[in-house]
């Protein structure tokens, strides 16, 4: 088994208000390639998917916007690292001849019957090792720690957000972070989001599954870095009452022009930069 190439068609519904593929849709493309990779291999890799796998992290670097086209996107996929109870998938996503994104996904095998993480078997490690091709790692974004002074967005989980394992699909976490980010920007800063900024990097760590329920969850978002044309947001998806955190994320946003004094002041409303530990 060698590194894998996946052909993924775009959908019109993948577009955002800017007329480009929405940043959260990239994660959906990665998932399609990852599932295709496991299903294309020997039975033991099929079983790895059937018995349960958990996505534990994503690193996603957006290199250029993608415009809707009838031609499929091409995703080159390989196994970047293998541990005892976790492996990392690497990706390069091409729009025609143009490299549009690079990404890494951390995956852990899970025993659905026993409801617990498990170690990779020797056969699984051997099969994954046949696609092993370590590449230059993506630069790590700093973690923010416990959020303070954060913007709070009420989150309703939809029934259609669930995956075949009965939990919220990993792709939907990016949707939740995005909804909270847009709410912060439009209601607090008052910018036109489709004309002002773009996401260039977004990392997410999955800490525990999210279940469907009628009570709302919450997304907290805070500003953790400010540049001349960019800012970095940290976010938590959590249960607001016990403040149980289900996922943490960092998002780097770049504006079309330098931030004005008014924009910087508005972002400072939710800033953690000057707060002491």
ZAMARGU-4260 file (C-alpha; in steps of 0.2 Angstrom, whole numbers, plus 5000, padded with zeros to 4 digits):
<rodrens>
0) 5000/5000/5000 | 5007/5017/4995 | 5002/5035/4999 | 4984/5038/4993 | 4976/5050/4980
5) 4958/5054/4982 | 4947/5063/4969 | 4934/5074/4978 | 4920/5083/4969 | 4914/5100/4975
10) 4896/5104/4979 | 4887/5121/4976 | 4882/5121/4994 | 4901/5121/4999 | 4902/5140/4994
15) 4901/5154/5007 | 4896/5172/5005 | 4912/5177/4997 | 4909/5164/4983 | 4923/5153/4988
20) 4923/5136/4996 | 4919/5139/5015 | 4934/5135/5026 | 4924/5122/5036 | 4921/5112/5020
25) 4939/5109/5018 | 4938/5098/5033 | 4924/5088/5025 | 4935/5085/5010 | 4949/5079/5021
30) 4936/5067/5030 | 4931/5060/5013 | 4949/5057/5008 | 4953/5049/5025 | 4938/5037/5024
35) 4942/5033/5006 | 4960/5029/5011 | 4954/5016/5025 | 4941/5008/5014 | 4953/5006/4999
40) 4965/4996/5010 | 4965/4978/5016 | 4950/4972/5027 | 4960/4976/5043 | 4959/4995/5039
45) 4940/4993/5034 | 4938/4986/5052 | 4948/5000/5059 | 4934/5012/5053 | 4920/5000/5057
50) 4925/4997/5075 | 4928/5015/5078 | 4940/5029/5075 | 4941/5046/5084 | 4948/5062/5077
55) 4958/5070/5091 | 4965/5085/5082 | 4966/5094/5065 | 4979/5107/5059 | 4973/5115/5043
60) 4983/5129/5033 | 4973/5138/5020 | 4985/5143/5006 | 4972/5150/4993 | 4954/5151/4990
65) 4945/5138/4980 | 4932/5143/4967 | 4918/5131/4963 | 4921/5120/4948 | 4915/5104/4940
70) 4932/5097/4941 | 4936/5087/4957 | 4948/5092/4970 | 4964/5081/4971 | 4969/5076/4989
75) 4986/5067/4992 | 4986/5058/5008 | 4999/5049/5018 | 5002/5042/5035 | 5013/5055/5044
80) 5017/5046/5060 | 5012/5031/5070 | 5011/5028/5089 | 5005/5015/5100 | 4987/5021/5101
85) 4987/5035/5088 | 4992/5039/5070 | 4993/5055/5060 | 4987/5058/5043 | 4995/5071/5031
90) 4986/5079/5017 | 4989/5091/5002 | 4974/5097/4994 | 4975/5103/4975 | 4963/5114/4965
95) 4970/5110/4948 | 4988/5112/4948 | 4987/5124/4963 | 4991/5118/4981 | 4976/5125/4991
100) 4979/5118/5008 | 4990/5107/5019 | 4983/5098/5034 | 4986/5085/5048 | 4974/5075/5057
105) 4977/5065/5073 | 4967/5049/5074 | 4965/5037/5088 | 4957/5019/5087 | 4941/5017/5098
110) 4932/5002/5104 | 4914/5006/5101 | 4908/4990/5110 | 4919/4994/5126 | 4917/5013/5124
115) 4935/5016/5126 | 4951/5020/5117 | 4962/5006/5112 | 4980/5003/5105 | 4983/4999/5087
120) 4986/4981/5083 | 5002/4974/5075 | 4993/4971/5059 | 4985/4989/5059 | 5002/4997/5062
125) 5010/4986/5048 | 4997/4991/5036 | 4997/5010/5041 | 5016/5009/5040 | 5015/5005/5021
130) 5008/5022/5018 | 5021/5031/5030 | 5029/5046/5022 | 5034/5059/5036 | 5034/5077/5029
135) 5038/5094/5036 | 5027/5097/5051 | 5015/5112/5051 | 5020/5126/5063 | 5011/5124/5079
140) 4999/5137/5085 | 5001/5142/5104 | 4988/5136/5115 | 4978/5149/5125 | 4974/5140/5141
145) 4957/5143/5150 | 4948/5157/5141 | 4944/5173/5151 | 4935/5189/5145 | 4927/5179/5131
150) 4912/5181/5119 | 4899/5168/5122 | 4888/5161/5108 | 4874/5149/5112 | 4876/5133/5102
155) 4861/5122/5096 | 4866/5105/5090 | 4856/5098/5076 | 4850/5080/5073 | 4859/5080/5056
160) 4875/5085/5064 | 4878/5067/5071 | 4889/5054/5062 | 4887/5035/5061 | 4894/5033/5078
165) 4880/5043/5086 | 4890/5058/5091 | 4893/5075/5083 | 4904/5073/5067 | 4921/5081/5069
170) 4918/5092/5053 | 4903/5101/5063 | 4915/5107/5076 | 4922/5119/5063 | 4905/5125/5059
175) 4902/5129/5077 | 4918/5138/5079 | 4914/5148/5063 | 4896/5153/5069 | 4903/5159/5085
180) 4917/5169/5076 | 4905/5177/5064 | 4893/5182/5078 | 4908/5190/5087 | 4914/5200/5072
185) 4897/5205/5065 | 4888/5209/5082 | 4903/5216/5091 | 4915/5223/5078 | 4902/5227/5065
190) 4912/5222/5050 | 4906/5215/5033 | 4913/5198/5035 | 4913/5194/5017 | 4923/5209/5012
195) 4936/5211/5027 | 4944/5195/5032 | 4949/5177/5028 | 4954/5162/5038 | 4972/5157/5034
200) 4975/5144/5048 | 4964/5134/5060 | 4968/5121/5072 | 4956/5111/5083 | 4959/5098/5097
205) 4944/5086/5101 | 4944/5083/5120 | 4927/5073/5121 | 4912/5068/5110 | 4897/5080/5109
210) 4880/5071/5111 | 4864/5077/5104 | 4852/5086/5117 | 4839/5099/5117 | 4848/5110/5129
215) 4861/5122/5121 | 4880/5121/5122 | 4891/5136/5121 | 4906/5143/5111 | 4918/5155/5120
220) 4929/5165/5109 | 4943/5177/5114 | 4957/5187/5105 | 4974/5180/5109 | 4985/5190/5097
225) 4984/5206/5086 | 4995/5210/5071 | 4994/5224/5059 | 4983/5215/5047 | 4979/5199/5057
230) 4972/5193/5073 | 4971/5176/5082 | 4956/5169/5091 | 4955/5155/5103 | 4939/5146/5106
235) 4931/5133/5117 | 4916/5122/5114 | 4909/5118/5131 | 4894/5115/5142 | 4890/5131/5150
240) 4884/5125/5167 | 4898/5113/5173 | 4910/5122/5160 | 4915/5105/5153 | 4926/5108/5138
245) 4923/5097/5122 | 4935/5105/5110 | 4948/5120/5109 | 4953/5129/5093 | 4964/5143/5087
250) 4960/5153/5071 | 4971/5165/5062 | 4962/5178/5052 | 4969/5190/5040 | 4961/5206/5034
255) 4962/5214/5017 | 4969/5230/5024 | 4978/5235/5040 | 4967/5235/5055 | 4961/5253/5060
260) 4961/5260/5077 | 4943/5257/5079 | 4944/5239/5073 | 4958/5236/5086 | 4948/5244/5100
265) 4933/5233/5095 | 4944/5217/5095 | 4951/5223/5112 | 4934/5220/5120 | 4937/5202/5119
270) 4956/5202/5122 | 4966/5191/5133 | 4982/5198/5128 | 4985/5210/5143 | 4976/5198/5156
275) 4988/5190/5169 | 4987/5172/5173
</rodrens>
